[in-house]
Amino acid sequence: MTGAVPGTGPAVTNTRTHVFLGKGGVGKTTCAAATALHYADAGERSLAISTDPTPSLSHIFELPGRQREREVLDHLFITELGLEEVRAMWDERFGQEVYAVFSAFVDIDYGRFVEFVTSVLPGLNEEFMVDQIRRLVRQGGYRHIVWDTAPLGQTLALLGTPSLLAEHLRMAPRIYSHLRTSGERRESVMAALKRWDELASECMAFLRDDVSFSMVTIPEALAVRQLDGVFAELERHGLRVDRLIVNNVVQTRDSAFLREKAEHQEPHLHLLRERYGQLPIIEIPLFPHEVRGSDALREVALVLRPTLEGVVPA
């Protein structure tokens, strides 16, 4: 796509990229915010990015409105990108080129096309964000970039994009040979598709080689059951999770309610320790208060701290 540099990965910089994965509601935004704050408190310029459709970084930091790359504390910047923001950024960078390809054989006006492509095609928004983060890494403006991803189903969709493109490229010559377009037009379509394929491959290489993944879950049956499939899908694409964070673990049993809740959590915690014991497992306690504001986030960062440096790829 326009602006991509085929065959080149991120420039060699000191930027470290941290990605937090998890289903909706497990606390990955909290963990991402606490991680970025930890590094900022250490004097390292850090950016926390949320691409959740309903971003909540501003809520966690007790800020009004949605934030766009704003310094909220010393050395700490946050930016929130909902679907509309991601769609506008994608449109500005890639929209016209993609439309040029599709308009060769689909009669659709540009506005409806952008809405369709950015909403329906699996993984496109997420792949675009991977490329955006690669660009930030190359620029070297931050020591740490912490990405709070969309819920797992949307994020995992990007993993299938390279194979979808490869299959399309395999069939494309036969498809486009029948289009009522000139040979020059068909060649430009094929060239654009080839660039997209290269971009998808570069994004996957970046995720494999330059990113630290943290999986966030909670000790409940459904969340734990889903992890096997998620880990298998990540492994199939060569992506390695560096640590498992279990949120909302009952550690104080000073009431009947907490004792019963802890008993319900125990078998799930046992299963997680048994199945994923090869990973560092961090158990974040169930706090008696809502985790909002820098002081509360520092409590979470204190629990995460032992592995914040160790999980970063060499």
Secondary structure as GFF3:
##gff-version 3
##sequence-region A 1 314
A	DSSP	beta_strand	16	21	.	.	.	ID=ss1
A	DSSP	alpha_helix	28	41	.	.	.	ID=ss2
A	DSSP	beta_strand	46	50	.	.	.	ID=ss3
A	DSSP	alpha_helix	57	60	.	.	.	ID=ss4
A	DSSP	beta_strand	70	73	.	.	.	ID=ss5
A	DSSP	beta_strand	76	80	.	.	.	ID=ss6
A	DSSP	alpha_helix	83	90	.	.	.	ID=ss7
A	DSSP	pi_helix	91	95	.	.	.	ID=ss8
A	DSSP	alpha_helix	96	102	.	.	.	ID=ss9
A	DSSP	alpha_helix	110	120	.	.	.	ID=ss10
A	DSSP	alpha_helix	124	139	.	.	.	ID=ss11
A	DSSP	beta_strand	144	148	.	.	.	ID=ss12
A	DSSP	alpha_helix	152	157	.	.	.	ID=ss13
A	DSSP	three_ten_helix	158	160	.	.	.	ID=ss14
A	DSSP	alpha_helix	161	176	.	.	.	ID=ss15
A	DSSP	alpha_helix	183	210	.	.	.	ID=ss16
A	DSSP	beta_strand	211	217	.	.	.	ID=ss17
A	DSSP	alpha_helix	221	236	.	.	.	ID=ss18
A	DSSP	beta_strand	241	249	.	.	.	ID=ss19
A	DSSP	alpha_helix	256	275	.	.	.	ID=ss20
A	DSSP	beta_strand	281	285	.	.	.	ID=ss21
A	DSSP	alpha_helix	293	308	.	.	.	ID=ss22
###
